[in-house]
Amino acid sequence: MMFQGPMLTIYRAINGGSPWNVPAGHGSANIDNAIAKFEKETYEANERKLQAVRNNEIRSEKPYQPPAGRLGESIPRPS
């Protein structure tokens, strides 16, 4: 190998043997378990949301109820 300059040889010396020096798409990590976990969590969250819609438990879908006063009486509105 011919000498190609100090920066190139320093770069190769520092990064050449790094275990993280893997081109994109050529890693050995299997992420199927992570994908399955997040798909399951998303499915369960969507099921809870769908059940809330079915039971009419969504706060934004209910009519507004003004907060109760000190002893349970409603707060008078200004006229």
C-alpha positions in Angstrom: 0.0 0.0 0.0 1.3 3.4 -0.9 1.4 6.2 1.5 -1.7 8.4 0.9 -1.3 11.0 3.5 -1.3 11.2 7.3 -5.0 11.9 7.7 -6.1 8.8 5.8 -3.7 6.5 7.8 -4.8 8.1 11.1 -8.5 7.6 10.2 -7.9 3.9 9.3 -5.9 3.4 12.5 -8.6 4.9 14.7 -11.7 3.5 13.0 -10.5 0.4 11.1 -11.0 -2.2 13.8 -14.1 -0.7 15.4 -17.0 -3.1 16.0 -19.4 -0.3 15.1 -17.8 0.3 11.7 -20.5 -1.6 9.8 -22.0 -0.3 6.5 -25.8 0.4 6.7 -27.9 -2.7 6.1 -25.1 -5.1 6.9 -25.5 -5.4 10.7 -26.0 -8.6 12.5 -28.7 -7.3 14.8 -32.0 -9.0 14.6 -34.8 -6.6 15.5 -37.8 -8.9 15.0 -38.4 -9.1 18.7 -38.4 -5.3 19.1 -40.8 -5.0 16.1 -43.1 -7.6 17.6 -43.1 -5.9 21.0 -44.0 -2.4 19.5 -46.7 -3.9 17.2 -48.3 -5.6 20.2 -48.2 -2.4 22.3 -49.7 -0.4 19.4 -52.4 -3.0 18.8 -53.3 -3.0 22.6 -53.4 0.8 22.7 -55.7 1.0 19.6 -58.0 -1.6 21.2 -58.3 0.5 24.4 -59.1 3.6 22.3 -61.7 1.7 20.2 -63.3 0.4 23.4 -63.4 3.9 24.9 -65.2 5.1 21.7 -67.7 2.3 21.9 -68.4 3.0 25.6 -68.6 6.8 25.0 -65.9 7.5 27.5 -64.0 10.1 25.5 -64.1 13.5 27.4 -64.0 15.6 24.2 -67.1 13.8 23.0 -69.2 14.5 26.1 -71.1 17.7 26.8 -69.4 20.3 29.0 -70.2 20.0 32.7 -69.1 23.1 34.7 -67.1 22.3 37.8 -68.9 22.0 41.1 -68.6 24.8 43.8 -67.3 24.5 47.3 -70.1 22.3 48.7 -71.4 20.7 45.6 -73.5 23.6 44.4 -72.8 24.8 40.9 -70.8 28.0 40.4 -73.1 30.9 39.4 -72.5 32.3 36.0 -72.3 36.1 35.5 -75.5 37.5 34.0 
